[in-house]
């Protein structure tokens, strides 16, 4: 992601909010405490539909913002 951002001169964002959930934090703590040993690989895929965050059409669009981009 970092290489692509530099190559295409773009700003990128990656969501990490799920790391704060209790189950994930507990798993990381167990791993760090040595309870879970010799972890080779972990993968996760989450496909959840979500509603939009909304948009106020009455608010003026700040200069330089292109909602259609």
N, C-alpha and C positions, 0 to 999 in steps of 0.2 A: 504494500500500500504506500509506503514511504517512497519507494523508487518511482512508482507511477505518479505520485503527487509532484515529485521533482521533475520528472520527464515531461509531464503535461502542464506544469506550472499551475497547479490547482490546489485548493484547500480541501482536505478530506476530513471526514468525521467517522468515528467508529463508536458504536454504542457499547458501553461497559456497565450499564446500570444493573444488569442481572447478576453481576458478581456479588452484590450486596445481599442477595437473598439468603436466608438462614441455612438452607440445605447446602448450598455451594460453599458458604463460609465454613461450615462445619467440616465439609470434605477437605477443604484446603488446610484447615487446622489439623485434622487427622493426618494428612500427608506430611505436614511440617513437623508434627510430633512423632513421626515414625511409626504410627499405627498402621498406615497403609504403606507397604514396602514395595520397592522395585516397580514403580509405575512406568510402563513403557510408553503408552500413548492414550490420550483421551480425545474424543471428538464429540461434538454436539451440533445438532441441526434443529432449529426451531422454526416452524412455519405457522405463525399465528396471525390470522387477520386482525386488524385493528381499525378502529374508527379514526377519521381525521381529527386533527387538533383544532380544526375550525379556522375561520378567517373573517375578520371584520371588514366588510366591504366599505363601510363608512370611513375607515381610517385612511388618511392619505398615504400613498406609497412613498417611502423614503427615496431620495434621489440615489440612483445607481442600483436599485433593486429591480430585478426582472422576474416576476412571478412565473412567467412562461418559459424561463430558461430551463 
